[in-house]
Amino acid sequence: MKKFVSLFMSAVLMSLGISGCGASEEPRKSVFPDNAFKEIPAEYLQHCDQGGMLMSVKYETKNYSGGGEKFEKTAYVYLPYGYDGSDTSKKYDVMYYMHGGGGSEKELFGGLMEDNNAKRVLDNLIANGDMEPCIVCTPSYNNPYNGDATQCCKFFWEELVNDVIPAVEGTYNTYCEKTTKSGIKASRLHRGFGGFSMGSACTWWVFENALDYVGYFLPVAGDSWALGQGAGGYNPDGTAEYLADVVRDYGYDWEDFYIYCGVGSNDDMAGPNMKPMVNSLKKEEFNDVFREAENFADGNFYFVIRDGGWHDQNTVHRLIFNGLPKFFG
């Protein structure tokens, strides 16, 4: 039942009617579930009979953080239960999620045949109607030509926009009508990006450089390194001001994007940097672009400190459980 999907199959899939959709950026939604953090119910960690399937997509990319060498990469793709590529009337939001340091595209879901906690959470969220069926893609910032993870994360946004999104959203039924820059921008409110630890730093760089193409952000256990590694801790006000100015330079305000982020209370690696930055983002002077709210109908920013949480996948799963329904509920 599970199978690999490679980029060379795109022409065949397109002939079956698999394409994008949505011609223009939609207006801001007005109804959202409350942001309040909840622990995952035990039953959501159990096998779901209406489970999705994991696929793999291969795509061509290049070394954006160095000499531009071309190579092939693989991303994993979660397709929700009932996905039918021939039914082009049904469109799907897409969440891209980046692994942490030393990880790979397999970090969140494991192998193609596995049924781990992350997959069970998604299966049960969708089966129980907590959110609309969505596609989740797990790429990797790993680069055979550059072993500097920081540089790979910093420039991954180019790979995302130029290569990953076209490969995924040109293959499956999404809200991206055309995988040109204008088509990706037009569908930005049907697309999210998040990540854990180093992947969280990557998320903030995607926010900084690709806000025109992504509308939802889920950084877990990591601050923005725009002003230097760990600058969210040693220069929180400067980091917040920089990020606010980034949004203003795009011509956006708080109504144009959403951030649901968090860290574990026991996370001594990321907490000391993420918490001060978030406290600065909440300041009134940045309220035009970062507006904290208990419900995204009234704002665009929410920060969770998960009681008892560590710097681990358990915290990731809980932020996904809470965040995705706020984006795609």
N, C-alpha and C positions, 0 to 999 in steps of 0.2 A: 504493500500500500504506500509505503514511503519510498520516495525516489529522489534522485538528484536532478536538479534543473540547471543546465549550463547556459551560458550566454549564447552559444551557437544554436540553441533551440529557439531563440527568440522569434525567428522568422516563422517557425512552425506554430508557435503559440499565438503569434499575432494573426496568423491565418485562421485560427480558431476563434478570433474575436477578442483576444486578451489585449487590452489597451488601457490607457488612462481615461480620466473623465474630468469634468469640472472645467469650464472655460474661463472663469475669472475668480478672483479672490472673493470669498463670501463675507458678508457682514459679521460683526462680532456676535457670538451667541449671547443670550440673555438669561438662560436657565442652566444652573450648575448644581451638582451635589455639594453639600457643605465640605469644607476643607479639613475639618477636624480629623486628626490622626486616629486610626483604629488598628489594633492588632489583628493579625490574620486569624479568622476562625479556623478551628482544627479541621473542619470538613473541607475547607478550601485547599488543604494540603493533601487531600486524598485524591486518588485516581478518579477522573471524570469520564464517564462513558461517552460524552460528547466532546472528545478531545480533538484538538487541532493536530496538524502534522508539521514536521520540520523538514525543510528542503535546503538545498545549497545552491547558490548562484555564483558562477564564476564571471569575472569581469576583467577587462584590461585597464590598467592604470599606469602611473609613472611616479618616479621619485620627486614629489613636489618639494621636499625639504632639502634637495641637493641637486644632483646633476641631470635630473630629468630622465633617467633610465626607465624604459618601459618594462612591465612585467605583469603577470596574471595573479589575481588574488581570488579568494573565496570568502563569501559572507553566508551566514546561516539566515534562513527566513522561516518564521513561524506563520503558518496559514491557519486561520480559525476553522473550527468545525463547520462543514457545509460549504466551504469555499468551492465555487464552480467557475473555472476559468472561462467557460463558454457563455456564462451569464453576465454580459457586459452591462446590464442595467444595475447590478449591485456593485457599489464602489466601497473601497476600504481606506480608512485612515492608516497611516504608517508611523510607527515608532522605531527610531534607530537607537540602539543602545551599545555603548562602548565599554569594553572590559577595562580592568585595572592593570597596574604594572605587572609585567611578567605573564599576563594572560594572553588569550587569543579569542578568535571569534566563537570558540566553543565554551567560553567561560560561563555564560548565563544558562545555556540549555544543555550543556554536555554534548553527547553524540547524537546523531540523527535518530537513532532508535531508542533513545533514553526518554524516561518519563519522570523528570526530576521536579523539585518543588517549584521552580520558576514556571515551568510549563503547566503544572497543575494549577497554580494560582491564576494564570491567564485563562486556562480552560474553564475554571469554575467561575471567574468573574464574568465571562461571556455567557456561560450556560445559565447563570443565575440572573442575567439581565442587568448586572451592575454597570456594564458598558457595552457599547456597540462592538460587534466583531471587528477586530483590527489586525493588521499585519505587523509583526515585529521583526526587525532585521538587526542582526548582530554582526557588524563588520569588525575589522581590526586595524589599528594604526601601525601594526608591525610592517617593517620595510626591510627587504634583504640588502638594500644599499645604504641604509643608515640605521645604526644601532642605538642612536640617541633618541630615547622614547619621548623626551620633552620636545625635541624638534619635530618628530613625527606627529605628535599630538597638535602642536602649534599650527602645522600646515595641513592637517587632515581635512579641514573644511573644504579645501580645493578638490581633494579626492571625493569627498561626499557629494559636492554639487556637480562636478564634472563627470564622475564615473559611477559612484554607488547608486545615487538616486536614479539616473537614467537606466542602469541595469535592472534595478528592482522594480521601479514604477513604470518602466517600459515593458516589463514582463507580466506583471499582475494588474488586476483591475483596481486602480487607485483613482484619486481625484486629480491626477496630473494628466491633462489632456495631451500635452506635448512635452517631451523631456528636454526642451530648450530652456534657456535661462528664464525667458518670459513665462513659459508654461509652469516651471517649477515655482517661480515667484507667485503666480496666480493661485496656486494650490497650497500656499504655505500654512494656512490655518487647518490643514488636514495632515500636518506633518510635525513630528516631535523628534527631539534628540536628547539623549541623556547618557550618563556614564558614571562609573564608580571609581573613586580615587584618582589615578592618573586619567581615567576616562572622564572624571568630573572636570579636571583641568581642561581636557579636550572639549568638553561641553561648553565651558565658558569661552574658549576660543571660537567655537562654532557660533556662539551667541554674538561675539564681537564681529566676526567676519562674514557671517551668513544669515543675519537676521532677516534679510530680504527673502530668504528661502525656507525658513523654519519658524513656526509660530509657538511651539511649546518646548519647554526645557525642563529636564529632570536630573540636575546634578546631585550626586550622592557622595558625601564624604570627600569634599574637595573644594578649594577656593579658586578664584581666578588668579592666574599667574601673569596677567598682562603686564604688570609692573615688576615682575620678578617672582621666582619660586617662593611661595609662602607669603607673598605680599599682602594677602588678605589678613594675615596676622600682624605683621610689623608695619603695614601701611594701609589700614582698613579704610580710612577716610579718602586717601588718594585713590585707592582701587575703586571705591564706590563712585567717586566723582568721575573717574575715567569711564566706568561702565555707563553711567548716566549720560555722559556726553556722547558716547557711542550711539546710544539710542536716539538722542536728539539730532545727531548728525544724519541719521537715517530718515529723519522727519517723522519718527514714530513717537507715541506716548504710551501711557499705561494700558490703553485699550487695544493695543496692537500685538501683544504677546503675553505669555503666561510662564511663570516659573514656580514649580513645586519642588522644593529641595529639602535636604535633611542630612543629619549625621547622628551617630549613636552617642549616647551620654558617656559611654566608656571609651570612646574613640580618641585616644591621646595623640594619634598621628594627624588626623584631619581637623578635629574639633578646635584646637587652639588657633587655627588659621581661618576656618570657615565661620565660626561664631562671631568674631569681631567684624569681619567683612559684612555679614548679614545685618548686624546691628547698625552698621553705618548706612547700608542700603535702605534701612527703615527710617532714616532721618527725614524730617519734613522737607528739607531742601531738595530731596530727590523724589518727592511725592508725585511729581508730574510724570515720572517714568517707572518708578517702583512703588506700588501701592499695596501694602499688606492688607489682606482681607480674609475673613472667615469663610467667604464665599466669593468665587471669581466673578460673580455678577457685580460685585462692588470693588474689585481690585484685580491685581494680576500677580501677586507675590505671596507665597506661604512657605514658612520654614518650620521644620519638624526637628526636635531633639528626641530621638527615640530612647525612652527610659530603658536602661540596661543594655542598649545596643553597642556593638563593637564595630571594628573596621573589618566587616566581613559580608558575605553574601546574604546572611540572614537579614541584615539591615537593608541591603539592596532589594530583596524580595518584598519587604514591608513598605518600602517607598514606592515600588512599582504597584503593589496592591492598592495603595492609597492614591497615588498620583495619576495613573492612567485613567481611572473613571472620571477624574476632574477634567481631563483633556478630551476624552472621547466618550463620555457618558451620554 
